[in-house]
Structures are given as C-alpha cells and as structure tokens.
Amino acid sequence: MAKGYQVKQIVKECASGLNDKRPKLIKLLKDDKVTRIVVEHHDRLTRFGFNYLNEWMKYKGCQIEVVNEAINDKEDLMKDFISLVTSFTARLDGLRRSKRKTEQLIKGLNDDKK
C-alpha cells in the first residue's frame, strides 16, 4: 500500500507508448470499477494524447496519477522527440528487412522457373 492506496491489480504490457493496440490497457480503460491508474511516467501510458486520455478518464470518474512528472517542458519534449525518432527508425528498419525478404523470395521463385 502506497499513499494509502490499496493496490487491486498490477498491469504490465510490453508495448510501445505509440502503439494503440494494447489489449491489457484497453481492458483496463474500459473497466468502470477502476477508479485510479498510477503510472511511473505518463509516456508509459501513452506517448501522445495523454491529456485527452486523462480528461476522458476524469469524466468516467477515474484519476490517472503520474508518479514521476517531467521536470520541465523541454525535457518532456526531448523525450517525445527521441521516442518518435526511435519508433520511425524501427519501422523503417522493419520495412527494409521486409523488402529484402520479398526480393529474396522473388529471386528464388525466378530461379525455380529456370
């Protein structure tokens, strides 16, 4: 128990804060019995749109509490920028790998025809 809270559930999900297909998070957000969500950093919940999510949860009667807030806006902005670059780099690398595999498959099919 921290701050007098009774922890009912700990949810861990290995996914990027940019990923909007996170089944455990979606299940948690839909649960009307949840009255408080505590996260270490807001980007562990979502990279972008945190304020929208926070306002929606307030409307539903649920509070989102961030334990470690960014010290200043510049630090927060730099973290978001690094997250974007990392995400896009990973996606580009995945596209390149996919393109190479496709090219190898086509070459293999052409070799089989000969």
Contacts in CASP RR format, 6 or more apart in sequence:
PFRMAT RR
TARGET T0000
AUTHOR 0000-0000-0000
METHOD contacts of the structure
MODEL  1
MAKGYQVKQIVKECASGLNDKRPKLIKLLKDDKVTRIVVEHHDRLTRFGF
NYLNEWMKYKGCQIEVVNEAINDKEDLMKDFISLVTSFTARLDGLRRSKR
KTEQLIKGLNDDKK
1 7 0 8 1.000
5 36 0 8 1.000
5 38 0 8 1.000
9 28 0 8 1.000
11 24 0 8 1.000
11 25 0 8 1.000
11 28 0 8 1.000
12 24 0 8 1.000
13 22 0 8 1.000
13 23 0 8 1.000
13 24 0 8 1.000
13 25 0 8 1.000
15 21 0 8 1.000
15 22 0 8 1.000
15 25 0 8 1.000
16 47 0 8 1.000
16 87 0 8 1.000
17 43 0 8 1.000
17 44 0 8 1.000
17 45 0 8 1.000
17 46 0 8 1.000
17 47 0 8 1.000
17 83 0 8 1.000
18 47 0 8 1.000
18 48 0 8 1.000
18 83 0 8 1.000
18 84 0 8 1.000
18 87 0 8 1.000
25 45 0 8 1.000
28 34 0 8 1.000
28 37 0 8 1.000
29 53 0 8 1.000
29 57 0 8 1.000
32 60 0 8 1.000
34 62 0 8 1.000
35 61 0 8 1.000
35 62 0 8 1.000
35 63 0 8 1.000
36 62 0 8 1.000
36 63 0 8 1.000
36 64 0 8 1.000
36 65 0 8 1.000
37 45 0 8 1.000
37 57 0 8 1.000
37 62 0 8 1.000
37 63 0 8 1.000
37 64 0 8 1.000
37 65 0 8 1.000
38 64 0 8 1.000
38 65 0 8 1.000
38 67 0 8 1.000
39 45 0 8 1.000
39 64 0 8 1.000
39 65 0 8 1.000
39 66 0 8 1.000
39 67 0 8 1.000
40 66 0 8 1.000
40 67 0 8 1.000
40 68 0 8 1.000
41 66 0 8 1.000
41 67 0 8 1.000
41 68 0 8 1.000
41 70 0 8 1.000
42 50 0 8 1.000
42 66 0 8 1.000
42 69 0 8 1.000
42 70 0 8 1.000
43 50 0 8 1.000
43 79 0 8 1.000
43 80 0 8 1.000
43 83 0 8 1.000
45 53 0 8 1.000
45 64 0 8 1.000
46 53 0 8 1.000
47 80 0 8 1.000
47 83 0 8 1.000
47 84 0 8 1.000
48 80 0 8 1.000
53 64 0 8 1.000
54 64 0 8 1.000
57 63 0 8 1.000
57 64 0 8 1.000
70 76 0 8 1.000
70 79 0 8 1.000
END
